[in-house]
Amino acid sequence: MREELDLDISRSSEIPSALAAQAVAKTVYLLDSDIGASIASGSYPVDGMVVIPCTTGCLAQIANGISETLIERAADVCLKEGRKVVLAVRDAPFNRIHLKNMLRAQAAGAVIFPIIPSFYHRPNTIDDLVTQFCCRVLALLGLEQVDQFRWMGLGAGERNRQ
């Protein structure tokens, strides 16, 4: 958050309400160094996990079962418990090592979901791109997304416009 959003919340126990909207009461900020946090245990009830953004370094740790940080440990726990893990890989281009790590993580049960915007819904703003991406990620967790664009197929009139 510090590097990409220019936010320093290291002294806070909750994510700022501007980021969490209505979910503030359910959102707790944990230090990545807190390897003993509740989510580092399989007995703690969670439905899944999203790592966003997921650097290729974090991908490598998760893909190889190396749990040096809370993010890596929580992902490892979710995978071992058969819970959904979505890795929104953001670095590009990918080299062979990155691709092998993606395959390894996917074989372990993770969903590889690179941060790639979609354009088929004809976005007008950057916010439209971000909203669609976030909706698609959250839908993977089984959360209903009323704002998500859904492809309805090409009707005869739509085919003519292409």
PyMOL commands that set and color helices and strands:
alter all, ss='L'
color gray80, all
select helices_A, chain A and resi 2-5+17-26+38-40+56-63+70-80+96-107+126-140+156-161
alter helices_A, ss='H'
color red, helices_A
select strands_A, chain A and resi 48-54+84-89+110-112
alter strands_A, ss='S'
color yellow, strands_A
deselect
rebuild
show_as cartoon
